[in-house]
Amino acid sequence: MKSNQADFSIENHGSIFLFRMNSPAAVQWVAENVQRDAQFFGDALIVETRYARDLAVGMIADGLEVS
């Protein structure tokens, strides 16, 4: 994980978004706020398009940086 990046990097892939965790704070946030049965692609959290905005807003509200 690189420390000079935002906590999460968000990638739009049309029908899904990938939320890449770039910091220990991001990993902890996912562990505390995402259901255990969530799906991952490598180290990225897979999020349906309809939930991506609200998830990003929640991350920002909790003090994380997203890009």
mmCIF file of the N, C-alpha and C atoms, coordinates in Angstrom:
data_MODEL
# 
_entry.id   MODEL 
# 
loop_
_atom_site.group_PDB 
_atom_site.id 
_atom_site.type_symbol 
_atom_site.label_atom_id 
_atom_site.label_alt_id 
_atom_site.label_comp_id 
_atom_site.label_asym_id 
_atom_site.label_entity_id 
_atom_site.label_seq_id 
_atom_site.pdbx_PDB_ins_code 
_atom_site.Cartn_x 
_atom_site.Cartn_y 
_atom_site.Cartn_z 
_atom_site.occupancy 
_atom_site.B_iso_or_equiv 
_atom_site.pdbx_formal_charge 
_atom_site.auth_seq_id 
_atom_site.auth_comp_id 
_atom_site.auth_asym_id 
_atom_site.auth_atom_id 
_atom_site.pdbx_PDB_model_num 
ATOM 1   N N  . MET A 1 1  ? 0.836   -1.177  0.000   1.00 0.00 ? 1  MET A N  1 
ATOM 2   C CA . MET A 1 1  ? 0.000   0.000   0.000   1.00 0.00 ? 1  MET A CA 1 
ATOM 3   C C  . MET A 1 1  ? 0.882   1.240   0.000   1.00 0.00 ? 1  MET A C  1 
ATOM 4   N N  . LYS A 1 2  ? 0.549   2.164   -0.861  1.00 0.00 ? 2  LYS A N  1 
ATOM 5   C CA . LYS A 1 2  ? 1.339   3.378   -0.992  1.00 0.00 ? 2  LYS A CA 1 
ATOM 6   C C  . LYS A 1 2  ? 0.762   4.475   -0.111  1.00 0.00 ? 2  LYS A C  1 
ATOM 7   N N  . SER A 1 3  ? 1.614   5.166   0.623   1.00 0.00 ? 3  SER A N  1 
ATOM 8   C CA . SER A 1 3  ? 1.134   6.164   1.574   1.00 0.00 ? 3  SER A CA 1 
ATOM 9   C C  . SER A 1 3  ? 0.837   7.515   0.933   1.00 0.00 ? 3  SER A C  1 
ATOM 10  N N  . ASN A 1 4  ? 1.296   7.767   -0.295  1.00 0.00 ? 4  ASN A N  1 
ATOM 11  C CA . ASN A 1 4  ? 1.070   9.055   -0.929  1.00 0.00 ? 4  ASN A CA 1 
ATOM 12  C C  . ASN A 1 4  ? -0.215  9.078   -1.756  1.00 0.00 ? 4  ASN A C  1 
ATOM 13  N N  . GLN A 1 5  ? -1.011  8.043   -1.686  1.00 0.00 ? 5  GLN A N  1 
ATOM 14  C CA . GLN A 1 5  ? -2.265  7.958   -2.412  1.00 0.00 ? 5  GLN A CA 1 
ATOM 15  C C  . GLN A 1 5  ? -3.434  8.202   -1.474  1.00 0.00 ? 5  GLN A C  1 
ATOM 16  N N  . ALA A 1 6  ? -4.590  8.437   -2.094  1.00 0.00 ? 6  ALA A N  1 
ATOM 17  C CA . ALA A 1 6  ? -5.832  8.500   -1.325  1.00 0.00 ? 6  ALA A CA 1 
ATOM 18  C C  . ALA A 1 6  ? -6.050  7.150   -0.650  1.00 0.00 ? 6  ALA A C  1 
ATOM 19  N N  . ASP A 1 7  ? -6.860  7.140   0.393   1.00 0.00 ? 7  ASP A N  1 
ATOM 20  C CA . ASP A 1 7  ? -7.150  5.882   1.088   1.00 0.00 ? 7  ASP A CA 1 
ATOM 21  C C  . ASP A 1 7  ? -7.788  4.863   0.151   1.00 0.00 ? 7  ASP A C  1 
ATOM 22  N N  . PHE A 1 8  ? -8.694  5.334   -0.702  1.00 0.00 ? 8  PHE A N  1 
ATOM 23  C CA . PHE A 1 8  ? -9.354  4.477   -1.687  1.00 0.00 ? 8  PHE A CA 1 
ATOM 24  C C  . PHE A 1 8  ? -9.195  5.070   -3.078  1.00 0.00 ? 8  PHE A C  1 
ATOM 25  N N  . SER A 1 9  ? -8.922  4.229   -4.052  1.00 0.00 ? 9  SER A N  1 
ATOM 26  C CA . SER A 1 9  ? -8.975  4.600   -5.462  1.00 0.00 ? 9  SER A CA 1 
ATOM 27  C C  . SER A 1 9  ? -10.202 3.909   -6.035  1.00 0.00 ? 9  SER A C  1 
ATOM 28  N N  . ILE A 1 10 ? -11.064 4.674   -6.680  1.00 0.00 ? 10 ILE A N  1 
ATOM 29  C CA . ILE A 1 10 ? -12.315 4.133   -7.203  1.00 0.00 ? 10 ILE A CA 1 
ATOM 30  C C  . ILE A 1 10 ? -12.230 4.053   -8.718  1.00 0.00 ? 10 ILE A C  1 
ATOM 31  N N  . GLU A 1 11 ? -12.557 2.880   -9.257  1.00 0.00 ? 11 GLU A N  1 
ATOM 32  C CA . GLU A 1 11 ? -12.538 2.657   -10.699 1.00 0.00 ? 11 GLU A CA 1 
ATOM 33  C C  . GLU A 1 11 ? -13.943 2.302   -11.171 1.00 0.00 ? 11 GLU A C  1 
ATOM 34  N N  . ASN A 1 12 ? -14.419 3.006   -12.188 1.00 0.00 ? 12 ASN A N  1 
ATOM 35  C CA . ASN A 1 12 ? -15.731 2.743   -12.780 1.00 0.00 ? 12 ASN A CA 1 
ATOM 36  C C  . ASN A 1 12 ? -15.560 1.762   -13.932 1.00 0.00 ? 12 ASN A C  1 
ATOM 37  N N  . HIS A 1 13 ? -16.206 0.604   -13.819 1.00 0.00 ? 13 HIS A N  1 
ATOM 38  C CA . HIS A 1 13 ? -16.160 -0.405  -14.872 1.00 0.00 ? 13 HIS A CA 1 
ATOM 39  C C  . HIS A 1 13 ? -17.550 -0.674  -15.441 1.00 0.00 ? 13 HIS A C  1 
ATOM 40  N N  . GLY A 1 14 ? -18.381 0.353   -15.472 1.00 0.00 ? 14 GLY A N  1 
ATOM 41  C CA . GLY A 1 14 ? -19.713 0.231   -16.055 1.00 0.00 ? 14 GLY A CA 1 
ATOM 42  C C  . GLY A 1 14 ? -20.717 -0.335  -15.077 1.00 0.00 ? 14 GLY A C  1 
ATOM 43  N N  . SER A 1 15 ? -20.870 -1.641  -15.062 1.00 0.00 ? 15 SER A N  1 
ATOM 44  C CA . SER A 1 15 ? -21.873 -2.264  -14.194 1.00 0.00 ? 15 SER A CA 1 
ATOM 45  C C  . SER A 1 15 ? -21.373 -2.462  -12.765 1.00 0.00 ? 15 SER A C  1 
ATOM 46  N N  . ILE A 1 16 ? -20.075 -2.287  -12.554 1.00 0.00 ? 16 ILE A N  1 
ATOM 47  C CA . ILE A 1 16 ? -19.500 -2.380  -11.208 1.00 0.00 ? 16 ILE A CA 1 
ATOM 48  C C  . ILE A 1 16 ? -18.451 -1.290  -11.012 1.00 0.00 ? 16 ILE A C  1 
ATOM 49  N N  . PHE A 1 17 ? -18.175 -1.005  -9.744  1.00 0.00 ? 17 PHE A N  1 
ATOM 50  C CA . PHE A 1 17 ? -17.060 -0.145  -9.366  1.00 0.00 ? 17 PHE A CA 1 
ATOM 51  C C  . PHE A 1 17 ? -16.097 -0.982  -8.551  1.00 0.00 ? 17 PHE A C  1 
ATOM 52  N N  . LEU A 1 18 ? -14.817 -0.693  -8.678  1.00 0.00 ? 18 LEU A N  1 
ATOM 53  C CA . LEU A 1 18 ? -13.805 -1.312  -7.829  1.00 0.00 ? 18 LEU A CA 1 
ATOM 54  C C  . LEU A 1 18 ? -13.275 -0.253  -6.877  1.00 0.00 ? 18 LEU A C  1 
ATOM 55  N N  . PHE A 1 19 ? -13.316 -0.557  -5.598  1.00 0.00 ? 19 PHE A N  1 
ATOM 56  C CA . PHE A 1 19 ? -12.787 0.323   -4.563  1.00 0.00 ? 19 PHE A CA 1 
ATOM 57  C C  . PHE A 1 19 ? -11.480 -0.293  -4.086  1.00 0.00 ? 19 PHE A C  1 
ATOM 58  N N  . ARG A 1 20 ? -10.364 0.273   -4.509  1.00 0.00 ? 20 ARG A N  1 
ATOM 59  C CA . ARG A 1 20 ? -9.048  -0.250  -4.131  1.00 0.00 ? 20 ARG A CA 1 
ATOM 60  C C  . ARG A 1 20 ? -8.593  0.385   -2.821  1.00 0.00 ? 20 ARG A C  1 
ATOM 61  N N  . MET A 1 21 ? -8.181  -0.456  -1.901  1.00 0.00 ? 21 MET A N  1 
ATOM 62  C CA . MET A 1 21 ? -7.731  0.005   -0.584  1.00 0.00 ? 21 MET A CA 1 
ATOM 63  C C  . MET A 1 21 ? -6.238  0.317   -0.647  1.00 0.00 ? 21 MET A C  1 
ATOM 64  N N  . ASN A 1 22 ? -5.881  1.570   -0.376  1.00 0.00 ? 22 ASN A N  1 
ATOM 65  C CA . ASN A 1 22 ? -4.495  2.017   -0.496  1.00 0.00 ? 22 ASN A CA 1 
ATOM 66  C C  . ASN A 1 22 ? -3.845  2.365   0.837   1.00 0.00 ? 22 ASN A C  1 
ATOM 67  N N  . SER A 1 23 ? -4.541  2.131   1.933   1.00 0.00 ? 23 SER A N  1 
ATOM 68  C CA . SER A 1 23 ? -3.979  2.486   3.246   1.00 0.00 ? 23 SER A CA 1 
ATOM 69  C C  . SER A 1 23 ? -4.506  1.528   4.308   1.00 0.00 ? 23 SER A C  1 
ATOM 70  N N  . PRO A 1 24 ? -3.795  1.425   5.412   1.00 0.00 ? 24 PRO A N  1 
ATOM 71  C CA . PRO A 1 24 ? -4.312  0.617   6.519   1.00 0.00 ? 24 PRO A CA 1 
ATOM 72  C C  . PRO A 1 24 ? -5.674  1.120   7.012   1.00 0.00 ? 24 PRO A C  1 
ATOM 73  N N  . ALA A 1 25 ? -5.890  2.429   6.975   1.00 0.00 ? 25 ALA A N  1 
ATOM 74  C CA . ALA A 1 25 ? -7.187  2.980   7.394   1.00 0.00 ? 25 ALA A CA 1 
ATOM 75  C C  . ALA A 1 25 ? -8.307  2.483   6.490   1.00 0.00 ? 25 ALA A C  1 
ATOM 76  N N  . ALA A 1 26 ? -8.026  2.340   5.209   1.00 0.00 ? 26 ALA A N  1 
ATOM 77  C CA . ALA A 1 26 ? -9.029  1.833   4.273   1.00 0.00 ? 26 ALA A CA 1 
ATOM 78  C C  . ALA A 1 26 ? -9.354  0.371   4.566   1.00 0.00 ? 26 ALA A C  1 
ATOM 79  N N  . VAL A 1 27 ? -8.336  -0.419  4.817   1.00 0.00 ? 27 VAL A N  1 
ATOM 80  C CA . VAL A 1 27 ? -8.542  -1.834  5.145   1.00 0.00 ? 27 VAL A CA 1 
ATOM 81  C C  . VAL A 1 27 ? -9.377  -1.961  6.414   1.00 0.00 ? 27 VAL A C  1 
ATOM 82  N N  . GLN A 1 28 ? -9.072  -1.156  7.411   1.00 0.00 ? 28 GLN A N  1 
ATOM 83  C CA . GLN A 1 28 ? -9.827  -1.191  8.663   1.00 0.00 ? 28 GLN A CA 1 
ATOM 84  C C  . GLN A 1 28 ? -11.268 -0.754  8.435   1.00 0.00 ? 28 GLN A C  1 
ATOM 85  N N  . TRP A 1 29 ? -11.478 0.293   7.623   1.00 0.00 ? 29 TRP A N  1 
ATOM 86  C CA . TRP A 1 29 ? -12.829 0.789   7.355   1.00 0.00 ? 29 TRP A CA 1 
ATOM 87  C C  . TRP A 1 29 ? -13.675 -0.307  6.707   1.00 0.00 ? 29 TRP A C  1 
ATOM 88  N N  . VAL A 1 30 ? -13.107 -1.006  5.738   1.00 0.00 ? 30 VAL A N  1 
ATOM 89  C CA . VAL A 1 30 ? -13.836 -2.092  5.076   1.00 0.00 ? 30 VAL A CA 1 
ATOM 90  C C  . VAL A 1 30 ? -14.157 -3.190  6.083   1.00 0.00 ? 30 VAL A C  1 
ATOM 91  N N  . ALA A 1 31 ? -13.211 -3.560  6.917   1.00 0.00 ? 31 ALA A N  1 
ATOM 92  C CA . ALA A 1 31 ? -13.447 -4.606  7.918   1.00 0.00 ? 31 ALA A CA 1 
ATOM 93  C C  . ALA A 1 31 ? -14.580 -4.235  8.867   1.00 0.00 ? 31 ALA A C  1 
ATOM 94  N N  . GLU A 1 32 ? -14.702 -2.951  9.187   1.00 0.00 ? 32 GLU A N  1 
ATOM 95  C CA . GLU A 1 32 ? -15.709 -2.500  10.147  1.00 0.00 ? 32 GLU A CA 1 
ATOM 96  C C  . GLU A 1 32 ? -17.058 -2.150  9.523   1.00 0.00 ? 32 GLU A C  1 
ATOM 97  N N  . ASN A 1 33 ? -17.099 -1.883  8.217   1.00 0.00 ? 33 ASN A N  1 
ATOM 98  C CA . ASN A 1 33 ? -18.309 -1.328  7.610   1.00 0.00 ? 33 ASN A CA 1 
ATOM 99  C C  . ASN A 1 33 ? -18.897 -2.112  6.446   1.00 0.00 ? 33 ASN A C  1 
ATOM 100 N N  . VAL A 1 34 ? -18.214 -3.136  5.992   1.00 0.00 ? 34 VAL A N  1 
ATOM 101 C CA . VAL A 1 34 ? -18.678 -3.895  4.830   1.00 0.00 ? 34 VAL A CA 1 
ATOM 102 C C  . VAL A 1 34 ? -19.043 -5.309  5.274   1.00 0.00 ? 34 VAL A C  1 
ATOM 103 N N  . GLN A 1 35 ? -20.136 -5.816  4.730   1.00 0.00 ? 35 GLN A N  1 
ATOM 104 C CA . GLN A 1 35 ? -20.590 -7.162  5.094   1.00 0.00 ? 35 GLN A CA 1 
ATOM 105 C C  . GLN A 1 35 ? -19.524 -8.204  4.780   1.00 0.00 ? 35 GLN A C  1 
ATOM 106 N N  . ARG A 1 36 ? -19.503 -9.242  5.576   1.00 0.00 ? 36 ARG A N  1 
ATOM 107 C CA . ARG A 1 36 ? -18.501 -10.303 5.417   1.00 0.00 ? 36 ARG A CA 1 
ATOM 108 C C  . ARG A 1 36 ? -18.602 -11.040 4.089   1.00 0.00 ? 36 ARG A C  1 
ATOM 109 N N  . ASP A 1 37 ? -19.794 -11.070 3.496   1.00 0.00 ? 37 ASP A N  1 
ATOM 110 C CA . ASP A 1 37 ? -19.958 -11.800 2.237   1.00 0.00 ? 37 ASP A CA 1 
ATOM 111 C C  . ASP A 1 37 ? -19.698 -10.928 1.010   1.00 0.00 ? 37 ASP A C  1 
ATOM 112 N N  . ALA A 1 38 ? -19.097 -9.763  1.205   1.00 0.00 ? 38 ALA A N  1 
ATOM 113 C CA . ALA A 1 38 ? -18.757 -8.882  0.083   1.00 0.00 ? 38 ALA A CA 1 
ATOM 114 C C  . ALA A 1 38 ? -17.785 -9.594  -0.849  1.00 0.00 ? 38 ALA A C  1 
ATOM 115 N N  . GLN A 1 39 ? -17.811 -9.188  -2.108  1.00 0.00 ? 39 GLN A N  1 
ATOM 116 C CA . GLN A 1 39 ? -16.925 -9.799  -3.094  1.00 0.00 ? 39 GLN A CA 1 
ATOM 117 C C  . GLN A 1 39 ? -15.746 -8.880  -3.378  1.00 0.00 ? 39 GLN A C  1 
ATOM 118 N N  . PHE A 1 40 ? -14.609 -9.509  -3.621  1.00 0.00 ? 40 PHE A N  1 
ATOM 119 C CA . PHE A 1 40 ? -13.382 -8.778  -3.912  1.00 0.00 ? 40 PHE A CA 1 
ATOM 120 C C  . PHE A 1 40 ? -12.801 -9.274  -5.223  1.00 0.00 ? 40 PHE A C  1 
ATOM 121 N N  . PHE A 1 41 ? -12.095 -8.384  -5.900  1.00 0.00 ? 41 PHE A N  1 
ATOM 122 C CA . PHE A 1 41 ? -11.325 -8.712  -7.093  1.00 0.00 ? 41 PHE A CA 1 
ATOM 123 C C  . PHE A 1 41 ? -9.888  -8.348  -6.751  1.00 0.00 ? 41 PHE A C  1 
ATOM 124 N N  . GLY A 1 42 ? -9.112  -9.357  -6.384  1.00 0.00 ? 42 GLY A N  1 
ATOM 125 C CA . GLY A 1 42 ? -7.786  -9.074  -5.843  1.00 0.00 ? 42 GLY A CA 1 
ATOM 126 C C  . GLY A 1 42 ? -7.947  -8.348  -4.518  1.00 0.00 ? 42 GLY A C  1 
ATOM 127 N N  . ASP A 1 43 ? -7.352  -7.161  -4.425  1.00 0.00 ? 43 ASP A N  1 
ATOM 128 C CA . ASP A 1 43 ? -7.470  -6.372  -3.196  1.00 0.00 ? 43 ASP A CA 1 
ATOM 129 C C  . ASP A 1 43 ? -8.545  -5.298  -3.295  1.00 0.00 ? 43 ASP A C  1 
ATOM 130 N N  . ALA A 1 44 ? -9.372  -5.353  -4.329  1.00 0.00 ? 44 ALA A N  1 
ATOM 131 C CA . ALA A 1 44 ? -10.399 -4.328  -4.537  1.00 0.00 ? 44 ALA A CA 1 
ATOM 132 C C  . ALA A 1 44 ? -11.783 -4.849  -4.159  1.00 0.00 ? 44 ALA A C  1 
ATOM 133 N N  . LEU A 1 45 ? -12.533 -4.012  -3.470  1.00 0.00 ? 45 LEU A N  1 
ATOM 134 C CA . LEU A 1 45 ? -13.920 -4.312  -3.126  1.00 0.00 ? 45 LEU A CA 1 
ATOM 135 C C  . LEU A 1 45 ? -14.784 -4.073  -4.354  1.00 0.00 ? 45 LEU A C  1 
ATOM 136 N N  . ILE A 1 46 ? -15.601 -5.049  -4.723  1.00 0.00 ? 46 ILE A N  1 
ATOM 137 C CA . ILE A 1 46 ? -16.515 -4.919  -5.858  1.00 0.00 ? 46 ILE A CA 1 
ATOM 138 C C  . ILE A 1 46 ? -17.822 -4.337  -5.348  1.00 0.00 ? 46 ILE A C  1 
ATOM 139 N N  . VAL A 1 47 ? -18.277 -3.255  -6.014  1.00 0.00 ? 47 VAL A N  1 
ATOM 140 C CA . VAL A 1 47 ? -19.487 -2.557  -5.586  1.00 0.00 ? 47 VAL A CA 1 
ATOM 141 C C  . VAL A 1 47 ? -20.396 -2.351  -6.791  1.00 0.00 ? 47 VAL A C  1 
ATOM 142 N N  . GLU A 1 48 ? -21.669 -2.709  -6.646  1.00 0.00 ? 48 GLU A N  1 
ATOM 143 C CA . GLU A 1 48 ? -22.630 -2.441  -7.709  1.00 0.00 ? 48 GLU A CA 1 
ATOM 144 C C  . GLU A 1 48 ? -22.755 -0.937  -7.903  1.00 0.00 ? 48 GLU A C  1 
ATOM 145 N N  . THR A 1 49 ? -22.986 -0.540  -9.143  1.00 0.00 ? 49 THR A N  1 
ATOM 146 C CA . THR A 1 49 ? -23.072 0.877   -9.492  1.00 0.00 ? 49 THR A CA 1 
ATOM 147 C C  . THR A 1 49 ? -24.063 1.622   -8.610  1.00 0.00 ? 49 THR A C  1 
ATOM 148 N N  . ARG A 1 50 ? -25.199 1.021   -8.323  1.00 0.00 ? 50 ARG A N  1 
ATOM 149 C CA . ARG A 1 50 ? -26.239 1.716   -7.554  1.00 0.00 ? 50 ARG A CA 1 
ATOM 150 C C  . ARG A 1 50 ? -25.827 2.031   -6.117  1.00 0.00 ? 50 ARG A C  1 
ATOM 151 N N  . TYR A 1 51 ? -24.798 1.367   -5.594  1.00 0.00 ? 51 TYR A N  1 
ATOM 152 C CA . TYR A 1 51 ? -24.343 1.596   -4.222  1.00 0.00 ? 51 TYR A CA 1 
ATOM 153 C C  . TYR A 1 51 ? -23.043 2.400   -4.133  1.00 0.00 ? 51 TYR A C  1 
ATOM 154 N N  . ALA A 1 52 ? -22.368 2.594   -5.239  1.00 0.00 ? 52 ALA A N  1 
ATOM 155 C CA . ALA A 1 52 ? -21.026 3.179   -5.222  1.00 0.00 ? 52 ALA A CA 1 
ATOM 156 C C  . ALA A 1 52 ? -20.999 4.592   -4.651  1.00 0.00 ? 52 ALA A C  1 
ATOM 157 N N  . ARG A 1 53 ? -21.927 5.442   -5.067  1.00 0.00 ? 53 ARG A N  1 
ATOM 158 C CA . ARG A 1 53 ? -21.919 6.831   -4.596  1.00 0.00 ? 53 ARG A CA 1 
ATOM 159 C C  . ARG A 1 53 ? -22.114 6.894   -3.083  1.00 0.00 ? 53 ARG A C  1 
ATOM 160 N N  . ASP A 1 54 ? -23.111 6.185   -2.585  1.00 0.00 ? 54 ASP A N  1 
ATOM 161 C CA . ASP A 1 54 ? -23.380 6.219   -1.144  1.00 0.00 ? 54 ASP A CA 1 
ATOM 162 C C  . ASP A 1 54 ? -22.202 5.668   -0.341  1.00 0.00 ? 54 ASP A C  1 
ATOM 163 N N  . LEU A 1 55 ? -21.559 4.646   -0.862  1.00 0.00 ? 55 LEU A N  1 
ATOM 164 C CA . LEU A 1 55 ? -20.402 4.087   -0.166  1.00 0.00 ? 55 LEU A CA 1 
ATOM 165 C C  . LEU A 1 55 ? -19.273 5.116   -0.105  1.00 0.00 ? 55 LEU A C  1 
ATOM 166 N N  . ALA A 1 56 ? -19.005 5.773   -1.221  1.00 0.00 ? 56 ALA A N  1 
ATOM 167 C CA . ALA A 1 56 ? -17.960 6.802   -1.250  1.00 0.00 ? 56 ALA A CA 1 
ATOM 168 C C  . ALA A 1 56 ? -18.297 7.956   -0.306  1.00 0.00 ? 56 ALA A C  1 
ATOM 169 N N  . VAL A 1 57 ? -19.556 8.373   -0.280  1.00 0.00 ? 57 VAL A N  1 
ATOM 170 C CA . VAL A 1 57 ? -19.979 9.447   0.624   1.00 0.00 ? 57 VAL A CA 1 
ATOM 171 C C  . VAL A 1 57 ? -19.744 9.037   2.079   1.00 0.00 ? 57 VAL A C  1 
ATOM 172 N N  . GLY A 1 58 ? -20.047 7.790   2.414   1.00 0.00 ? 58 GLY A N  1 
ATOM 173 C CA . GLY A 1 58 ? -19.813 7.298   3.770   1.00 0.00 ? 58 GLY A CA 1 
ATOM 174 C C  . GLY A 1 58 ? -18.340 7.283   4.134   1.00 0.00 ? 58 GLY A C  1 
ATOM 175 N N  . MET A 1 59 ? -17.509 6.906   3.193   1.00 0.00 ? 59 MET A N  1 
ATOM 176 C CA . MET A 1 59 ? -16.062 6.905   3.434   1.00 0.00 ? 59 MET A CA 1 
ATOM 177 C C  . MET A 1 59 ? -15.560 8.314   3.710   1.00 0.00 ? 59 MET A C  1 
ATOM 178 N N  . ILE A 1 60 ? -16.001 9.256   2.884   1.00 0.00 ? 60 ILE A N  1 
ATOM 179 C CA . ILE A 1 60 ? -15.585 10.651  3.051   1.00 0.00 ? 60 ILE A CA 1 
ATOM 180 C C  . ILE A 1 60 ? -16.091 11.200  4.384   1.00 0.00 ? 60 ILE A C  1 
ATOM 181 N N  . ALA A 1 61 ? -17.333 10.872  4.728   1.00 0.00 ? 61 ALA A N  1 
ATOM 182 C CA . ALA A 1 61 ? -17.907 11.334  6.000   1.00 0.00 ? 61 ALA A CA 1 
ATOM 183 C C  . ALA A 1 61 ? -17.111 10.811  7.194   1.00 0.00 ? 61 ALA A C  1 
ATOM 184 N N  . ASP A 1 62 ? -16.494 9.651   7.027   1.00 0.00 ? 62 ASP A N  1 
ATOM 185 C CA . ASP A 1 62 ? -15.686 9.067   8.101   1.00 0.00 ? 62 ASP A CA 1 
ATOM 186 C C  . ASP A 1 62 ? -14.232 9.534   8.058   1.00 0.00 ? 62 ASP A C  1 
ATOM 187 N N  . GLY A 1 63 ? -13.941 10.514  7.200   1.00 0.00 ? 63 GLY A N  1 
ATOM 188 C CA . GLY A 1 63 ? -12.615 11.115  7.179   1.00 0.00 ? 63 GLY A CA 1 
ATOM 189 C C  . GLY A 1 63 ? -11.613 10.493  6.236   1.00 0.00 ? 63 GLY A C  1 
ATOM 190 N N  . LEU A 1 64 ? -12.059 9.579   5.382   1.00 0.00 ? 64 LEU A N  1 
ATOM 191 C CA . LEU A 1 64 ? -11.146 8.956   4.430   1.00 0.00 ? 64 LEU A CA 1 
ATOM 192 C C  . LEU A 1 64 ? -11.092 9.769   3.144   1.00 0.00 ? 64 LEU A C  1 
ATOM 193 N N  . GLU A 1 65 ? -9.986  9.655   2.442   1.00 0.00 ? 65 GLU A N  1 
ATOM 194 C CA . GLU A 1 65 ? -9.809  10.339  1.161   1.00 0.00 ? 65 GLU A CA 1 
ATOM 195 C C  . GLU A 1 65 ? -10.041 9.335   0.038   1.00 0.00 ? 65 GLU A C  1 
ATOM 196 N N  . VAL A 1 66 ? -10.858 9.715   -0.926  1.00 0.00 ? 66 VAL A N  1 
ATOM 197 C CA . VAL A 1 66 ? -11.126 8.850   -2.078  1.00 0.00 ? 66 VAL A CA 1 
ATOM 198 C C  . VAL A 1 66 ? -10.766 9.590   -3.356  1.00 0.00 ? 66 VAL A C  1 
ATOM 199 N N  . SER A 1 67 ? -10.351 8.828   -4.348  1.00 0.00 ? 67 SER A N  1 
ATOM 200 C CA . SER A 1 67 ? -10.054 9.423   -5.652  1.00 0.00 ? 67 SER A CA 1 
ATOM 201 C C  . SER A 1 67 ? -10.472 8.473   -6.753  1.00 0.00 ? 67 SER A C  1 
# 
